[in-house]
Amino acid sequence: MATDAVVEIADTGGGIPEAIRARVYEPFFTTKAVGRGTGQGLAIARPSSSTSTAGSLAFDSVEGEGTTFVIRLPIAARMRIQEAA
């Protein structure tokens, strides 16, 4: 049985428009003005949470209501200790 640590980060902002949701993890994609963002935050965070740890980074967004990001990270070390006991 797998156990995950789950972190949810939510806001009550304007949400992510449907038209750009597929692009939010692309390197250098940003909705900020020139000089205000690099577009690297989610592009770096997603592979870091999924590739090296078998975790995931996803979001649910409702325009006009906000966005919730969900980070899941498996707790593998604890599982190995329990199995060895």
N, CA, C and O atoms as CSV, one atom per row, in Angstrom:
chain,resi,resn,atom,element,x,y,z
A,1,MET,N,N,0.841,-1.171,0.000
A,1,MET,CA,C,0.000,0.000,0.000
A,1,MET,C,C,0.888,1.237,0.000
A,1,MET,O,O,1.736,1.401,0.877
A,2,ALA,N,N,0.691,2.097,-0.977
A,2,ALA,CA,C,1.501,3.301,-1.095
A,2,ALA,C,C,0.945,4.405,-0.204
A,2,ALA,O,O,-0.267,4.549,-0.041
A,3,THR,N,N,1.854,5.172,0.362
A,3,THR,CA,C,1.480,6.313,1.178
A,3,THR,C,C,2.109,7.550,0.569
A,3,THR,O,O,3.292,7.552,0.229
A,4,ASP,N,N,1.327,8.590,0.433
A,4,ASP,CA,C,1.817,9.837,-0.138
A,4,ASP,C,C,1.662,10.974,0.849
A,4,ASP,O,O,0.716,11.013,1.637
A,5,ALA,N,N,2.601,11.892,0.793
A,5,ALA,CA,C,2.422,13.181,1.445
A,5,ALA,C,C,1.739,14.065,0.411
A,5,ALA,O,O,2.176,14.127,-0.738
A,6,VAL,N,N,0.685,14.738,0.806
A,6,VAL,CA,C,-0.068,15.572,-0.124
A,6,VAL,C,C,-0.107,17.000,0.407
A,6,VAL,O,O,-0.474,17.250,1.555
A,7,VAL,N,N,0.280,17.926,-0.461
A,7,VAL,CA,C,0.243,19.343,-0.124
A,7,VAL,C,C,-0.656,20.031,-1.138
A,7,VAL,O,O,-0.452,19.905,-2.345
A,8,GLU,N,N,-1.650,20.759,-0.645
A,8,GLU,CA,C,-2.531,21.522,-1.521
A,8,GLU,C,C,-2.327,23.008,-1.240
A,8,GLU,O,O,-2.339,23.448,-0.090
A,9,ILE,N,N,-2.141,23.762,-2.307
A,9,ILE,CA,C,-1.949,25.205,-2.198
A,9,ILE,C,C,-3.034,25.861,-3.043
A,9,ILE,O,O,-3.094,25.662,-4.256
A,10,ALA,N,N,-3.883,26.637,-2.397
A,10,ALA,CA,C,-5.025,27.225,-3.091
A,10,ALA,C,C,-5.024,28.735,-2.976
A,10,ALA,O,O,-4.488,29.305,-2.025
A,11,ASP,N,N,-5.636,29.374,-3.964
A,11,ASP,CA,C,-5.846,30.809,-3.902
A,11,ASP,C,C,-7.289,31.119,-4.303
A,11,ASP,O,O,-8.024,30.250,-4.774
A,12,THR,N,N,-7.661,32.343,-4.109
A,12,THR,CA,C,-9.005,32.784,-4.480
A,12,THR,C,C,-8.911,33.855,-5.564
A,12,THR,O,O,-9.721,34.780,-5.621
A,13,GLY,N,N,-7.895,33.703,-6.428
A,13,GLY,CA,C,-7.682,34.666,-7.505
A,13,GLY,C,C,-8.616,34.427,-8.678
A,13,GLY,O,O,-9.703,33.871,-8.524
A,14,GLY,N,N,-8.184,34.849,-9.827
A,14,GLY,CA,C,-9.019,34.774,-11.023
A,14,GLY,C,C,-9.036,33.430,-11.708
A,14,GLY,O,O,-9.763,33.250,-12.684
A,15,GLY,N,N,-8.248,32.468,-11.220
A,15,GLY,CA,C,-8.180,31.166,-11.875
A,15,GLY,C,C,-7.309,31.213,-13.114
A,15,GLY,O,O,-6.879,32.282,-13.547
A,16,ILE,N,N,-7.056,30.056,-13.672
A,16,ILE,CA,C,-6.243,29.955,-14.886
A,16,ILE,C,C,-7.201,29.781,-16.058
A,16,ILE,O,O,-7.974,28.824,-16.085
A,17,PRO,N,N,-7.159,30.694,-17.028
A,17,PRO,CA,C,-8.062,30.574,-18.173
A,17,PRO,C,C,-7.879,29.240,-18.907
A,17,PRO,O,O,-6.759,28.759,-19.075
A,18,GLU,N,N,-8.973,28.667,-19.328
A,18,GLU,CA,C,-8.966,27.387,-20.044
A,18,GLU,C,C,-7.987,27.409,-21.219
A,18,GLU,O,O,-7.316,26.412,-21.482
A,19,ALA,N,N,-7.902,28.527,-21.918
A,19,ALA,CA,C,-7.070,28.639,-23.119
A,19,ALA,C,C,-5.581,28.451,-22.855
A,19,ALA,O,O,-4.843,28.116,-23.782
A,20,ILE,N,N,-5.111,28.654,-21.621
A,20,ILE,CA,C,-3.673,28.535,-21.362
A,20,ILE,C,C,-3.323,27.385,-20.421
A,20,ILE,O,O,-2.146,27.174,-20.130
A,21,ARG,N,N,-4.296,26.650,-19.947
A,21,ARG,CA,C,-4.023,25.581,-18.973
A,21,ARG,C,C,-3.036,24.542,-19.492
A,21,ARG,O,O,-2.211,24.045,-18.725
A,22,ALA,N,N,-3.103,24.213,-20.743
A,22,ALA,CA,C,-2.193,23.204,-21.310
A,22,ALA,C,C,-0.757,23.712,-21.395
A,22,ALA,O,O,0.163,22.918,-21.590
A,23,ARG,N,N,-0.550,25.015,-21.252
A,23,ARG,CA,C,0.786,25.591,-21.422
A,23,ARG,C,C,1.487,25.936,-20.115
A,23,ARG,O,O,2.666,26.289,-20.147
A,24,VAL,N,N,0.822,25.851,-18.973
A,24,VAL,CA,C,1.415,26.380,-17.738
A,24,VAL,C,C,2.709,25.691,-17.320
A,24,VAL,O,O,3.489,26.275,-16.567
A,25,TYR,N,N,2.958,24.485,-17.776
A,25,TYR,CA,C,4.196,23.783,-17.419
A,25,TYR,C,C,5.298,23.962,-18.471
A,25,TYR,O,O,6.400,23.442,-18.297
A,26,GLU,N,N,5.020,24.681,-19.546
A,26,GLU,CA,C,6.019,24.892,-20.604
A,26,GLU,C,C,7.120,25.835,-20.114
A,26,GLU,O,O,6.833,26.845,-19.472
A,27,PRO,N,N,8.384,25.502,-20.417
A,27,PRO,CA,C,9.471,26.417,-20.064
A,27,PRO,C,C,9.264,27.781,-20.726
A,27,PRO,O,O,8.888,27.861,-21.896
A,28,PHE,N,N,9.507,28.825,-19.986
A,28,PHE,CA,C,9.451,30.214,-20.424
A,28,PHE,C,C,8.036,30.741,-20.662
A,28,PHE,O,O,7.881,31.882,-21.098
A,29,PHE,N,N,7.005,29.947,-20.390
A,29,PHE,CA,C,5.643,30.457,-20.531
A,29,PHE,C,C,5.283,31.263,-19.289
A,29,PHE,O,O,5.406,30.773,-18.166
A,30,THR,N,N,4.843,32.485,-19.494
A,30,THR,CA,C,4.413,33.335,-18.388
A,30,THR,C,C,3.313,34.263,-18.865
A,30,THR,O,O,3.252,34.610,-20.044
A,31,THR,N,N,2.464,34.656,-17.970
A,31,THR,CA,C,1.423,35.630,-18.280
A,31,THR,C,C,1.804,36.994,-17.721
A,31,THR,O,O,1.056,37.962,-17.860
A,32,LYS,N,N,2.962,37.065,-17.095
A,32,LYS,CA,C,3.414,38.326,-16.496
A,32,LYS,C,C,4.053,39.220,-17.556
A,32,LYS,O,O,4.465,38.761,-18.621
A,33,ALA,N,N,4.122,40.496,-17.235
A,33,ALA,CA,C,4.745,41.463,-18.130
A,33,ALA,C,C,6.232,41.170,-18.267
A,33,ALA,O,O,6.828,40.528,-17.401
A,34,VAL,N,N,6.823,41.635,-19.346
A,34,VAL,CA,C,8.249,41.463,-19.590
A,34,VAL,C,C,9.030,41.999,-18.396
A,34,VAL,O,O,8.773,43.105,-17.919
A,35,GLY,N,N,9.986,41.206,-17.918
A,35,GLY,CA,C,10.800,41.591,-16.786
A,35,GLY,C,C,10.193,41.225,-15.434
A,35,GLY,O,O,10.829,41.445,-14.403
A,36,ARG,N,N,8.983,40.673,-15.411
A,36,ARG,CA,C,8.311,40.339,-14.158
A,36,ARG,C,C,8.311,38.846,-13.846
A,36,ARG,O,O,8.047,38.459,-12.707
A,37,GLY,N,N,8.595,38.018,-14.814
A,37,GLY,CA,C,8.615,36.581,-14.559
A,37,GLY,C,C,9.420,35.865,-15.621
A,37,GLY,O,O,9.518,36.333,-16.755
A,38,THR,N,N,9.991,34.743,-15.261
A,38,THR,CA,C,10.819,34.003,-16.215
A,38,THR,C,C,10.072,32.846,-16.864
A,38,THR,O,O,10.501,32.324,-17.893
A,39,GLY,N,N,8.956,32.446,-16.264
A,39,GLY,CA,C,8.237,31.303,-16.800
A,39,GLY,C,C,8.919,29.993,-16.462
A,39,GLY,O,O,8.692,28.990,-17.140
A,40,GLN,N,N,9.740,29.976,-15.441
A,40,GLN,CA,C,10.477,28.767,-15.091
A,40,GLN,C,C,9.924,28.031,-13.878
A,40,GLN,O,O,10.239,26.857,-13.685
A,41,GLY,N,N,9.115,28.679,-13.063
A,41,GLY,CA,C,8.652,28.079,-11.818
A,41,GLY,C,C,7.993,26.718,-11.982
A,41,GLY,O,O,8.492,25.729,-11.445
A,42,LEU,N,N,6.897,26.643,-12.704
A,42,LEU,CA,C,6.196,25.365,-12.886
A,42,LEU,C,C,6.945,24.436,-13.826
A,42,LEU,O,O,6.843,23.215,-13.704
A,43,ALA,N,N,7.701,25.004,-14.769
A,43,ALA,CA,C,8.482,24.173,-15.687
A,43,ALA,C,C,9.548,23.378,-14.928
A,43,ALA,O,O,9.890,22.264,-15.323
A,44,ILE,N,N,10.065,23.942,-13.853
A,44,ILE,CA,C,11.060,23.255,-13.024
A,44,ILE,C,C,10.380,22.378,-11.979
A,44,ILE,O,O,10.832,21.262,-11.720
A,45,ALA,N,N,9.305,22.866,-11.380
A,45,ALA,CA,C,8.640,22.148,-10.285
A,45,ALA,C,C,8.018,20.826,-10.722
A,45,ALA,O,O,8.101,19.839,-9.990
A,46,ARG,N,N,7.405,20.786,-11.886
A,46,ARG,CA,C,6.713,19.559,-12.288
A,46,ARG,C,C,7.667,18.390,-12.469
A,46,ARG,O,O,7.433,17.338,-11.874
A,47,PRO,N,N,8.736,18.515,-13.263
A,47,PRO,CA,C,9.648,17.368,-13.383
A,47,PRO,C,C,10.325,17.018,-12.064
A,47,PRO,O,O,10.599,15.847,-11.801
A,48,SER,N,N,10.597,18.014,-11.238
A,48,SER,CA,C,11.242,17.749,-9.955
A,48,SER,C,C,10.365,16.904,-9.047
A,48,SER,O,O,10.869,16.072,-8.292
A,49,SER,N,N,9.065,17.109,-9.115
A,49,SER,CA,C,8.159,16.357,-8.244
A,49,SER,C,C,7.795,15.002,-8.828
A,49,SER,O,O,7.424,14.098,-8.079
A,50,SER,N,N,7.889,14.833,-10.138
A,50,SER,CA,C,7.424,13.579,-10.722
A,50,SER,C,C,8.544,12.644,-11.169
A,50,SER,O,O,8.482,11.450,-10.874
A,51,THR,N,N,9.545,13.130,-11.854
A,51,THR,CA,C,10.575,12.267,-12.414
A,51,THR,C,C,11.447,11.610,-11.354
A,51,THR,O,O,11.633,10.393,-11.369
A,52,SER,N,N,11.976,12.402,-10.443
A,52,SER,CA,C,12.923,11.856,-9.481
A,52,SER,C,C,12.248,11.193,-8.284
A,52,SER,O,O,12.880,10.397,-7.590
A,53,THR,N,N,10.986,11.503,-8.030
A,53,THR,CA,C,10.355,10.972,-6.828
A,53,THR,C,C,9.127,10.116,-7.082
A,53,THR,O,O,8.566,9.564,-6.136
A,54,ALA,N,N,8.695,9.988,-8.318
A,54,ALA,CA,C,7.452,9.291,-8.673
A,54,ALA,C,C,6.249,9.989,-8.056
A,54,ALA,O,O,5.216,9.363,-7.818
A,55,GLY,N,N,6.384,11.280,-7.799
A,55,GLY,CA,C,5.276,12.074,-7.293
A,55,GLY,C,C,4.565,12.763,-8.442
A,55,GLY,O,O,4.765,12.415,-9.606
A,56,SER,N,N,3.737,13.741,-8.111
A,56,SER,CA,C,3.018,14.452,-9.164
A,56,SER,C,C,2.712,15.877,-8.728
A,56,SER,O,O,2.678,16.194,-7.539
A,57,LEU,N,N,2.493,16.717,-9.719
A,57,LEU,CA,C,2.077,18.092,-9.513
A,57,LEU,C,C,0.934,18.342,-10.481
A,57,LEU,O,O,1.111,18.224,-11.694
A,58,ALA,N,N,-0.222,18.683,-9.964
A,58,ALA,CA,C,-1.391,18.920,-10.795
A,58,ALA,C,C,-2.140,20.131,-10.254
A,58,ALA,O,O,-1.831,20.632,-9.173
A,59,PHE,N,N,-3.121,20.593,-11.009
A,59,PHE,CA,C,-3.919,21.710,-10.531
A,59,PHE,C,C,-5.360,21.568,-10.985
A,59,PHE,O,O,-5.669,20.889,-11.963
A,60,ASP,N,N,-6.220,22.228,-10.244
A,60,ASP,CA,C,-7.629,22.348,-10.586
A,60,ASP,C,C,-7.927,23.831,-10.513
A,60,ASP,O,O,-7.603,24.483,-9.521
A,61,SER,N,N,-8.542,24.371,-11.554
A,61,SER,CA,C,-8.772,25.797,-11.597
A,61,SER,C,C,-10.174,26.104,-12.094
A,61,SER,O,O,-10.674,25.477,-13.029
A,62,VAL,N,N,-10.790,27.073,-11.455
A,62,VAL,CA,C,-12.111,27.545,-11.873
A,62,VAL,C,C,-11.975,29.038,-12.118
A,62,VAL,O,O,-11.656,29.802,-11.207
A,63,GLU,N,N,-12.224,29.448,-13.365
A,63,GLU,CA,C,-12.092,30.866,-13.684
A,63,GLU,C,C,-13.019,31.697,-12.806
A,63,GLU,O,O,-14.195,31.375,-12.637
A,64,GLY,N,N,-12.470,32.764,-12.256
A,64,GLY,CA,C,-13.231,33.654,-11.398
A,64,GLY,C,C,-13.301,33.209,-9.945
A,64,GLY,O,O,-13.807,33.945,-9.097
A,65,GLU,N,N,-12.798,32.008,-9.645
A,65,GLU,CA,C,-12.844,31.491,-8.273
A,65,GLU,C,C,-11.480,31.173,-7.685
A,65,GLU,O,O,-11.281,31.340,-6.482
A,66,GLY,N,N,-10.532,30.718,-8.502
A,66,GLY,CA,C,-9.199,30.419,-7.995
A,66,GLY,C,C,-8.643,29.116,-8.511
A,66,GLY,O,O,-9.251,28.436,-9.338
A,67,THR,N,N,-7.466,28.782,-8.001
A,67,THR,CA,C,-6.732,27.601,-8.440
A,67,THR,C,C,-6.183,26.872,-7.230
A,67,THR,O,O,-5.763,27.493,-6.254
A,68,THR,N,N,-6.190,25.545,-7.300
A,68,THR,CA,C,-5.578,24.712,-6.276
A,68,THR,C,C,-4.531,23.828,-6.934
A,68,THR,O,O,-4.840,23.070,-7.854
A,69,PHE,N,N,-3.301,23.925,-6.467
A,69,PHE,CA,C,-2.236,23.034,-6.912
A,69,PHE,C,C,-2.115,21.909,-5.899
A,69,PHE,O,O,-2.185,22.140,-4.692
A,70,VAL,N,N,-1.932,20.693,-6.391
A,70,VAL,CA,C,-1.813,19.519,-5.533
A,70,VAL,C,C,-0.469,18.854,-5.817
A,70,VAL,O,O,-0.198,18.431,-6.941
A,71,ILE,N,N,0.364,18.768,-4.787
A,71,ILE,CA,C,1.669,18.111,-4.889
A,71,ILE,C,C,1.574,16.799,-4.124
A,71,ILE,O,O,1.208,16.788,-2.949
A,72,ARG,N,N,1.904,15.692,-4.787
A,72,ARG,CA,C,1.914,14.373,-4.146
A,72,ARG,C,C,3.326,13.816,-4.202
A,72,ARG,O,O,3.939,13.753,-5.268
A,73,LEU,N,N,3.833,13.414,-3.051
A,73,LEU,CA,C,5.167,12.825,-2.967
A,73,LEU,C,C,5.072,11.527,-2.181
A,73,LEU,O,O,4.580,11.523,-1.053
A,74,PRO,N,N,5.536,10.423,-2.762
A,74,PRO,CA,C,5.469,9.157,-2.033
A,74,PRO,C,C,6.410,9.162,-0.839
A,74,PRO,O,O,7.475,9.779,-0.865
A,75,ILE,N,N,6.000,8.476,0.186
A,75,ILE,CA,C,6.824,8.361,1.387
A,75,ILE,C,C,7.487,6.985,1.341
A,75,ILE,O,O,7.131,6.082,2.098
A,76,ALA,N,N,8.446,6.844,0.449
A,76,ALA,CA,C,9.081,5.557,0.185
A,76,ALA,C,C,9.972,5.107,1.333
A,76,ALA,O,O,9.960,3.927,1.685
A,77,ALA,N,N,10.734,5.999,1.919
A,77,ALA,CA,C,11.660,5.610,2.980
A,77,ALA,C,C,10.906,4.989,4.145
A,77,ALA,O,O,11.339,3.973,4.689
A,78,ARG,N,N,9.814,5.569,4.523
A,78,ARG,CA,C,9.030,5.037,5.643
A,78,ARG,C,C,8.479,3.667,5.286
A,78,ARG,O,O,8.447,2.771,6.130
A,79,MET,N,N,8.045,3.499,4.050
A,79,MET,CA,C,7.498,2.207,3.622
A,79,MET,C,C,8.566,1.121,3.704
A,79,MET,O,O,8.282,0.008,4.148
A,80,ARG,N,N,9.791,1.433,3.281
A,80,ARG,CA,C,10.864,0.435,3.314
A,80,ARG,C,C,11.175,0.012,4.757
A,80,ARG,O,O,11.415,-1.165,5.025
A,81,ILE,N,N,11.170,0.966,5.667
A,81,ILE,CA,C,11.437,0.655,7.078
A,81,ILE,C,C,10.353,-0.252,7.638
A,81,ILE,O,O,10.648,-1.219,8.339
A,82,GLN,N,N,9.107,0.057,7.332
A,82,GLN,CA,C,8.001,-0.747,7.829
A,82,GLN,C,C,8.047,-2.166,7.265
A,82,GLN,O,O,7.793,-3.130,7.986
A,83,GLU,N,N,8.369,-2.292,5.985
A,83,GLU,CA,C,8.422,-3.607,5.347
A,83,GLU,C,C,9.537,-4.455,5.929
A,83,GLU,O,O,9.397,-5.674,6.021
A,84,ALA,N,N,10.653,-3.830,6.326
A,84,ALA,CA,C,11.787,-4.577,6.868
A,84,ALA,C,C,11.524,-5.071,8.275
A,84,ALA,O,O,12.158,-6.031,8.713
A,85,ALA,N,N,10.624,-4.456,8.983
A,85,ALA,CA,C,10.358,-4.813,10.391
A,85,ALA,C,C,9.611,-6.121,10.540
A,85,ALA,O,O,9.321,-6.543,11.660
